[in-house]
Amino acid sequence: MKKIGILTSGGDAPGMNAAIRAVVRQGNALGMTTVGIYHGYKGCIMGNFEEFQLRDVSGIIEEGGTILRSKRAPEFKEKKTQVKAVRKLNKEGIEGLIVIGGDGTLRGGNALHDQGVPTVGIPATIDNDIYGTDMTIGVDTALNTVVEALDRIRTTASALERTFIVEVMGRDSGYIALMGGLAGGAEVVLVPEMDYDLNEVAKGIYEGYKKGKQHTIVVVAEGVYREGSAAHYVGQHIREKIGFEMRVTVLGHMQRGGSPTAFDRSIASRLGAEAVKRIYGGDSGLMVGLQGSRIEPVEFSEVASKSKELDMELYKLAETLSK
């Protein structure tokens, strides 16, 4: 194999650029040319290709976002669109593909694999909801952002003696809310995977106040309420129930931004290099994931058919430590 392509797709995650850098440089070390594909699978369809030299990835390891940009391409689910992309890849002489992103990205990679294009995936999403890897690229940076925000909010909450509701990302996965709340010392954590009773939440806050607690931090994953802002919904209910003044903070896309942590840079570099070695060695239809301290291959079919469960023991621990 002499020429491979690389793309990033779906939501951006800090560390994607570190993975791109690793792919280009590891590919060069093996005598391969790497072609950057702009705007994800949309770029495959449109033929937005650029051959990367080593200097093109200099100085990007510390940058958030992705130099390849990212666009969603719902039309890529159709087989005729996939075939169109394959024709573009063949015309460019691209013999294999490295795809970086979350669940949708990996499913797209599997589709290209089924179409005969050797494809290896790298998991990158701040939700950390991909089966087969302990950590995905970007989640550590996002968690550090959340914890820093909680530290700052707690200072204000203590000074004003108020309850703050903090909404974090996680439509289907409560990982950021759980781990951010645990590390940030939140009194309450609400996640989509667990049923919750806002009357009980309000009661707990009220009882804490009677015992002398001066402030409360409630961390809410956006997916606990699907018809609007989860934080505003939770805050309004608590306010109506116990009459306390609430303050709502929605962290939003700031969780995806900023320079990646050392951990995200290191796993992105390791995953990127391993993905290139795998495709160079003839592997296809798999994702490389972090399992313990090792990088291991996981078949796309296994990634797609299994879900990654939230660790309920950690949820119980967060509850215990919040008392």
The 8 nearest C-alpha neighbors of each residue, nearest first, counted from 0:
[[1, 2, 279, 94, 31, 95, 3, 278],
 [0, 2, 31, 32, 3, 30, 94, 93],
 [3, 1, 32, 93, 31, 94, 33, 0],
 [4, 2, 95, 33, 93, 96, 94, 34],
 [5, 3, 34, 96, 33, 35, 93, 97],
 [4, 6, 97, 35, 96, 36, 98, 34],
 [7, 5, 36, 98, 39, 99, 35, 8],
 [8, 6, 99, 39, 100, 69, 98, 67],
 [7, 9, 39, 69, 100, 104, 70, 99],
 [10, 8, 71, 69, 100, 70, 11, 104],
 [9, 11, 12, 8, 124, 69, 100, 101],
 [10, 12, 64, 9, 65, 255, 13, 69],
 [11, 13, 137, 124, 255, 15, 125, 64],
 [14, 12, 137, 63, 259, 15, 64, 255],
 [15, 13, 17, 16, 259, 264, 263, 137],
 [14, 16, 18, 17, 13, 65, 12, 19],
 [17, 15, 19, 18, 65, 14, 60, 59],
 [16, 18, 60, 14, 20, 15, 19, 267],
 [17, 19, 267, 271, 21, 15, 268, 16],
 [20, 18, 16, 22, 21, 17, 23, 15],
 [19, 21, 17, 56, 23, 18, 22, 16],
 [20, 22, 18, 271, 268, 24, 272, 19],
 [21, 23, 271, 19, 25, 20, 272, 24],
 [24, 22, 26, 20, 21, 25, 33, 27],
 [23, 25, 27, 21, 26, 22, 20, 28],
 [26, 24, 28, 22, 27, 272, 23, 21],
 [25, 27, 31, 23, 29, 24, 28, 22],
 [26, 28, 30, 24, 31, 29, 25, 23],
 [27, 29, 25, 26, 30, 24, 31, 23],
 [30, 28, 26, 27, 31, 25, 279, 276],
 [29, 31, 27, 28, 26, 32, 1, 25],
 [32, 30, 1, 26, 27, 2, 29, 33],
 [31, 33, 2, 1, 27, 3, 26, 34],
 [32, 34, 3, 4, 23, 51, 2, 50],
 [35, 33, 50, 4, 49, 51, 3, 5],
 [34, 36, 49, 5, 48, 4, 50, 51],
 [37, 35, 48, 6, 47, 42, 5, 34],
 [36, 38, 67, 42, 47, 39, 68, 35],
 [39, 37, 69, 42, 70, 68, 41, 67],
 [40, 38, 8, 7, 69, 6, 41, 42],
 [39, 41, 43, 42, 72, 44, 38, 8],
 [40, 42, 44, 39, 43, 72, 38, 45],
 [41, 43, 47, 45, 38, 37, 40, 44],
 [44, 42, 40, 84, 46, 41, 45, 47],
 [43, 45, 84, 41, 42, 46, 83, 40],
 [46, 44, 42, 43, 47, 41, 84, 87],
 [45, 47, 43, 42, 48, 44, 87, 88],
 [48, 46, 42, 37, 45, 36, 43, 49],
 [49, 47, 36, 46, 35, 34, 37, 50],
 [50, 48, 35, 34, 51, 36, 47, 37],
 [49, 51, 34, 35, 33, 52, 48, 32],
 [52, 50, 34, 33, 55, 49, 35, 53],
 [51, 53, 55, 54, 50, 56, 23, 33],
 [52, 54, 55, 56, 24, 51, 23, 57],
 [53, 55, 57, 56, 52, 51, 58, 24],
 [56, 54, 52, 53, 57, 51, 58, 20],
 [57, 55, 20, 54, 53, 59, 58, 52],
 [58, 56, 54, 59, 55, 53, 20, 60],
 [57, 59, 60, 56, 61, 62, 55, 54],
 [60, 58, 62, 61, 57, 56, 16, 17],
 [59, 61, 17, 62, 16, 58, 264, 20],
 [60, 62, 59, 258, 259, 63, 58, 17],
 [63, 61, 59, 258, 60, 16, 64, 259],
 [64, 62, 13, 258, 257, 256, 259, 14],
 [63, 65, 11, 13, 12, 62, 15, 256],
 [66, 64, 67, 68, 16, 15, 63, 11],
 [65, 67, 68, 16, 64, 59, 37, 19],
 [68, 66, 37, 65, 38, 7, 36, 69],
 [69, 67, 38, 65, 66, 37, 7, 70],
 [68, 70, 38, 8, 39, 7, 9, 67],
 [71, 69, 38, 39, 9, 8, 72, 41],
 [70, 72, 9, 73, 8, 69, 41, 39],
 [71, 73, 74, 41, 75, 40, 70, 39],
 [74, 72, 75, 76, 71, 77, 41, 40],
 [75, 73, 76, 72, 77, 80, 81, 41],
 [74, 76, 77, 73, 80, 72, 81, 40],
 [75, 77, 74, 73, 78, 81, 80, 107],
 [78, 76, 75, 80, 79, 74, 81, 73],
 [77, 79, 81, 80, 82, 76, 75, 110],
 [78, 80, 82, 81, 77, 83, 75, 84],
 [81, 79, 83, 78, 82, 77, 75, 84],
 [80, 82, 78, 84, 83, 79, 75, 85],
 [81, 83, 85, 79, 84, 80, 78, 86],
 [82, 84, 80, 86, 81, 85, 44, 79],
 [85, 83, 44, 43, 81, 87, 82, 86],
 [84, 86, 82, 88, 87, 83, 89, 81],
 [85, 87, 89, 83, 84, 88, 90, 82],
 [88, 86, 84, 90, 85, 89, 46, 91],
 [89, 87, 85, 91, 93, 90, 86, 84],
 [90, 88, 92, 86, 91, 87, 93, 85],
 [89, 91, 87, 92, 88, 86, 93, 85],
 [92, 90, 88, 89, 93, 87, 48, 46],
 [91, 93, 89, 90, 94, 88, 2, 3],
 [94, 92, 3, 2, 88, 91, 89, 95],
 [93, 95, 3, 2, 92, 0, 116, 117],
 [96, 94, 117, 3, 118, 93, 116, 4],
 [95, 97, 4, 118, 3, 5, 117, 98],
 [96, 98, 5, 119, 120, 118, 4, 6],
 [99, 97, 120, 6, 5, 7, 121, 96],
 [100, 98, 121, 7, 120, 122, 123, 6],
 [101, 99, 123, 104, 122, 8, 7, 124],
 [100, 102, 124, 104, 123, 122, 103, 105],
 [101, 103, 105, 104, 106, 129, 100, 303],
 [104, 102, 106, 105, 101, 107, 9, 100],
 [105, 103, 107, 100, 101, 106, 102, 8],
 [104, 106, 108, 102, 107, 103, 120, 109],
 [105, 107, 109, 103, 108, 104, 102, 110],
 [108, 106, 110, 104, 105, 109, 103, 111],
 [109, 107, 105, 111, 106, 110, 118, 112],
 [108, 110, 112, 106, 107, 111, 284, 299],
 [109, 111, 107, 113, 108, 112, 106, 114],
 [112, 110, 114, 108, 113, 116, 109, 107],
 [111, 113, 116, 109, 115, 114, 110, 117],
 [114, 112, 110, 111, 115, 109, 116, 284],
 [115, 113, 111, 112, 116, 110, 82, 85],
 [114, 116, 112, 113, 117, 111, 85, 118],
 [115, 117, 112, 111, 114, 95, 118, 94],
 [118, 116, 95, 283, 112, 96, 115, 284],
 [117, 119, 96, 283, 112, 284, 95, 97],
 [120, 118, 97, 285, 286, 283, 284, 274],
 [121, 119, 286, 98, 97, 99, 105, 285],
 [120, 122, 99, 286, 287, 98, 123, 100],
 [123, 121, 100, 135, 101, 99, 136, 120],
 [124, 122, 136, 100, 135, 101, 99, 12],
 [125, 123, 101, 126, 12, 137, 135, 127],
 [124, 126, 138, 137, 127, 12, 141, 123],
 [127, 125, 128, 124, 169, 172, 174, 138],
 [128, 126, 135, 125, 129, 124, 134, 138],
 [127, 129, 126, 307, 172, 130, 306, 174],
 [130, 128, 127, 307, 131, 132, 102, 302],
 [131, 129, 307, 302, 306, 132, 305, 128],
 [130, 132, 288, 297, 302, 129, 133, 290],
 [131, 133, 288, 289, 134, 290, 130, 129],
 [134, 132, 290, 289, 131, 291, 135, 288],
 [135, 133, 132, 127, 289, 136, 138, 288],
 [134, 136, 123, 127, 122, 124, 138, 137],
 [135, 137, 123, 263, 14, 138, 124, 267],
 [138, 136, 13, 12, 125, 140, 139, 14],
 [137, 139, 125, 141, 140, 136, 142, 135],
 [140, 138, 142, 141, 137, 143, 263, 260],
 [141, 139, 143, 260, 142, 259, 138, 137],
 [140, 142, 254, 138, 144, 139, 143, 255],
 [143, 141, 145, 139, 144, 140, 179, 138],
 [142, 144, 146, 140, 145, 141, 147, 139],
 [143, 145, 141, 147, 142, 146, 254, 148],
 [146, 144, 142, 148, 143, 147, 179, 149],
 [147, 145, 149, 183, 143, 148, 144, 179],
 [146, 148, 150, 144, 149, 145, 143, 151],
 [147, 149, 145, 151, 146, 150, 152, 144],
 [150, 148, 152, 146, 151, 147, 183, 153],
 [151, 149, 147, 153, 148, 152, 146, 183],
 [150, 152, 148, 154, 149, 153, 147, 155],
 [153, 151, 149, 155, 154, 150, 156, 148],
 [152, 154, 156, 150, 155, 151, 149, 157],
 [155, 153, 157, 151, 152, 156, 158, 150],
 [154, 156, 158, 152, 157, 153, 159, 151],
 [157, 155, 153, 161, 159, 160, 158, 154],
 [156, 158, 160, 154, 155, 159, 214, 153],
 [157, 159, 155, 156, 160, 154, 161, 153],
 [158, 160, 156, 161, 157, 155, 214, 213],
 [161, 159, 214, 213, 157, 156, 158, 162],
 [162, 160, 214, 156, 159, 163, 245, 244],
 [161, 163, 215, 245, 214, 216, 246, 156],
 [162, 164, 246, 216, 247, 245, 217, 165],
 [163, 165, 247, 217, 230, 218, 216, 246],
 [166, 164, 248, 218, 249, 247, 219, 217],
 [167, 165, 249, 219, 230, 220, 218, 221],
 [166, 168, 220, 250, 221, 176, 219, 251],
 [169, 167, 221, 220, 251, 170, 175, 166],
 [170, 168, 172, 220, 173, 221, 171, 222],
 [169, 171, 222, 221, 172, 168, 220, 191],
 [170, 172, 169, 222, 191, 173, 192, 223],
 [173, 171, 169, 174, 170, 126, 191, 128],
 [172, 174, 190, 176, 169, 175, 220, 191],
 [173, 175, 177, 176, 172, 178, 126, 309],
 [176, 174, 178, 179, 177, 173, 142, 126],
 [175, 177, 179, 173, 220, 174, 180, 178],
 [178, 176, 174, 180, 175, 179, 173, 181],
 [177, 179, 181, 175, 180, 176, 174, 182],
 [180, 178, 176, 182, 181, 175, 177, 142],
 [179, 181, 185, 183, 177, 178, 182, 176],
 [180, 182, 178, 317, 184, 179, 183, 177],
 [183, 181, 179, 180, 184, 178, 146, 185],
 [182, 184, 180, 146, 181, 185, 179, 149],
 [183, 185, 181, 182, 180, 186, 321, 320],
 [186, 184, 180, 216, 187, 183, 217, 181],
 [185, 187, 321, 216, 217, 215, 184, 188],
 [186, 188, 217, 185, 218, 216, 189, 321],
 [189, 187, 218, 217, 219, 180, 177, 176],
 [188, 190, 219, 220, 218, 187, 223, 191],
 [189, 191, 173, 220, 192, 193, 223, 219],
 [192, 190, 223, 222, 193, 173, 171, 172],
 [193, 191, 190, 173, 194, 172, 309, 171],
 [194, 192, 191, 190, 195, 189, 223, 173],
 [195, 193, 192, 196, 191, 190, 189, 223],
 [194, 196, 197, 193, 189, 200, 199, 190],
 [197, 195, 199, 198, 200, 194, 201, 189],
 [198, 196, 200, 199, 201, 195, 237, 236],
 [197, 199, 201, 196, 200, 202, 240, 237],
 [198, 200, 202, 197, 196, 201, 203, 195],
 [201, 199, 197, 203, 198, 202, 204, 196],
 [200, 202, 198, 204, 237, 199, 203, 197],
 [201, 203, 199, 205, 200, 204, 206, 198],
 [204, 202, 200, 206, 201, 205, 199, 207],
 [203, 205, 207, 201, 202, 206, 208, 200],
 [206, 204, 202, 208, 207, 203, 201, 209],
 [207, 205, 209, 203, 208, 204, 202, 210],
 [208, 206, 204, 210, 212, 205, 209, 203],
 [207, 209, 212, 205, 211, 210, 206, 213],
 [210, 208, 206, 211, 207, 205, 212, 204],
 [211, 209, 207, 208, 212, 206, 205, 213],
 [210, 212, 208, 209, 213, 207, 206, 214],
 [213, 211, 208, 207, 214, 210, 209, 215],
 [212, 214, 160, 211, 208, 157, 161, 215],
 [213, 215, 160, 161, 162, 157, 156, 212],
 [214, 216, 162, 186, 163, 217, 161, 204],
 [215, 217, 185, 163, 186, 162, 164, 218],
 [216, 218, 187, 164, 188, 185, 186, 165],
 [219, 217, 188, 165, 166, 180, 164, 176],
 [218, 220, 166, 189, 188, 165, 167, 221],
 [219, 221, 167, 169, 190, 222, 176, 166],
 [220, 222, 229, 170, 168, 169, 223, 167],
 [170, 223, 221, 224, 220, 191, 171, 169],
 [222, 224, 191, 221, 190, 220, 229, 225],
 [225, 223, 229, 222, 226, 221, 227, 228],
 [226, 224, 227, 222, 223, 229, 228, 221],
 [227, 225, 224, 228, 229, 232, 222, 223],
 [228, 226, 225, 229, 224, 232, 231, 230],
 [227, 229, 231, 230, 232, 224, 221, 226],
 [228, 230, 224, 232, 221, 231, 233, 227],
 [231, 229, 233, 166, 232, 228, 164, 234],
 [230, 232, 234, 228, 233, 229, 235, 247],
 [231, 233, 229, 235, 230, 234, 228, 236],
 [234, 232, 230, 236, 231, 235, 229, 237],
 [235, 233, 231, 237, 236, 232, 230, 238],
 [236, 234, 238, 232, 237, 233, 231, 239],
 [235, 237, 239, 233, 238, 234, 240, 232],
 [238, 236, 240, 201, 234, 239, 235, 241],
 [237, 239, 242, 235, 243, 240, 236, 241],
 [240, 238, 236, 237, 242, 241, 235, 243],
 [239, 241, 237, 238, 242, 236, 201, 198],
 [242, 240, 238, 243, 239, 237, 201, 205],
 [243, 241, 238, 239, 240, 244, 237, 245],
 [244, 242, 238, 241, 245, 237, 162, 161],
 [243, 245, 238, 161, 242, 162, 246, 234],
 [246, 244, 162, 163, 234, 243, 161, 247],
 [245, 247, 163, 164, 162, 248, 244, 161],
 [246, 248, 164, 163, 165, 230, 231, 245],
 [249, 247, 165, 250, 164, 166, 246, 163],
 [248, 250, 166, 251, 165, 167, 247, 230],
 [251, 249, 167, 253, 166, 248, 252, 254],
 [252, 250, 249, 253, 254, 167, 168, 166],
 [251, 253, 254, 255, 250, 256, 168, 167],
 [252, 254, 256, 255, 251, 250, 257, 144],
 [255, 253, 141, 252, 256, 144, 251, 250],
 [256, 254, 253, 252, 12, 141, 13, 11],
 [257, 255, 253, 254, 63, 13, 64, 252],
 [256, 258, 63, 259, 255, 13, 62, 253],
 [257, 259, 63, 62, 61, 260, 13, 256],
 [260, 258, 13, 14, 140, 263, 63, 61],
 [259, 261, 263, 262, 140, 264, 258, 139],
 [260, 262, 264, 263, 265, 259, 266, 140],
 [261, 263, 265, 260, 264, 266, 139, 259],
 [264, 262, 260, 266, 265, 14, 261, 136],
 [265, 263, 261, 267, 262, 14, 17, 266],
 [264, 266, 268, 262, 267, 263, 261, 269],
 [265, 267, 269, 268, 263, 264, 270, 262],
 [268, 266, 18, 270, 264, 265, 269, 17],
 [267, 269, 265, 21, 18, 271, 266, 270],
 [268, 270, 266, 272, 271, 267, 273, 265],
 [269, 271, 273, 267, 272, 268, 266, 274],
 [272, 270, 18, 22, 21, 268, 274, 269],
 [271, 273, 269, 275, 21, 274, 270, 25],
 [272, 274, 276, 270, 275, 271, 277, 269],
 [275, 273, 277, 271, 272, 276, 270, 119],
 [276, 274, 278, 272, 277, 273, 279, 22],
 [277, 275, 273, 279, 274, 278, 280, 272],
 [276, 278, 280, 274, 282, 275, 279, 273],
 [277, 279, 282, 281, 280, 275, 276, 283],
 [280, 278, 276, 277, 281, 275, 0, 282],
 [279, 281, 277, 278, 282, 276, 275, 0],
 [280, 282, 278, 279, 277, 283, 117, 0],
 [283, 281, 278, 277, 280, 284, 117, 279],
 [284, 282, 117, 118, 285, 119, 278, 281],
 [285, 283, 112, 299, 118, 109, 119, 298],
 [284, 286, 298, 299, 119, 297, 283, 120],
 [287, 285, 120, 297, 119, 296, 121, 299],
 [286, 288, 296, 295, 121, 297, 274, 270],
 [289, 287, 132, 295, 294, 131, 296, 290],
 [288, 290, 294, 132, 133, 293, 134, 291],
 [291, 289, 293, 133, 132, 292, 294, 288],
 [290, 292, 293, 289, 133, 294, 132, 134],
 [291, 293, 290, 289, 294, 133, 295, 266],
 [294, 292, 290, 291, 289, 295, 288, 269],
 [293, 295, 289, 288, 290, 287, 270, 292],
 [294, 296, 288, 287, 293, 289, 290, 297],
 [297, 295, 287, 286, 288, 285, 298, 294],
 [298, 296, 286, 285, 287, 131, 299, 295],
 [297, 299, 285, 301, 300, 284, 286, 302],
 [300, 298, 285, 302, 301, 284, 109, 303],
 [301, 299, 303, 298, 302, 304, 109, 284],
 [302, 300, 304, 298, 299, 303, 305, 297],
 [301, 303, 299, 130, 300, 304, 305, 131],
 [304, 302, 300, 301, 305, 299, 106, 102],
 [303, 305, 301, 302, 300, 306, 299, 130],
 [306, 304, 302, 303, 301, 130, 307, 300],
 [307, 305, 130, 308, 304, 129, 302, 128],
 [308, 306, 130, 128, 129, 309, 305, 131],
 [309, 307, 306, 310, 128, 311, 130, 192],
 [308, 310, 311, 174, 307, 173, 192, 172],
 [311, 309, 312, 313, 308, 314, 174, 315],
 [310, 312, 314, 313, 309, 315, 308, 316],
 [313, 311, 315, 314, 310, 316, 317, 309],
 [312, 314, 316, 311, 315, 310, 317, 177],
 [313, 315, 311, 317, 312, 316, 318, 177],
 [316, 314, 318, 312, 313, 317, 319, 311],
 [315, 317, 313, 319, 318, 314, 320, 312],
 [316, 318, 314, 181, 320, 315, 319, 321],
 [319, 317, 315, 321, 316, 320, 314, 322],
 [320, 318, 316, 321, 317, 322, 315, 314],
 [319, 321, 317, 322, 318, 316, 184, 181],
 [320, 322, 186, 318, 319, 317, 185, 184],
 [321, 320, 319, 318, 186, 207, 317, 187]]
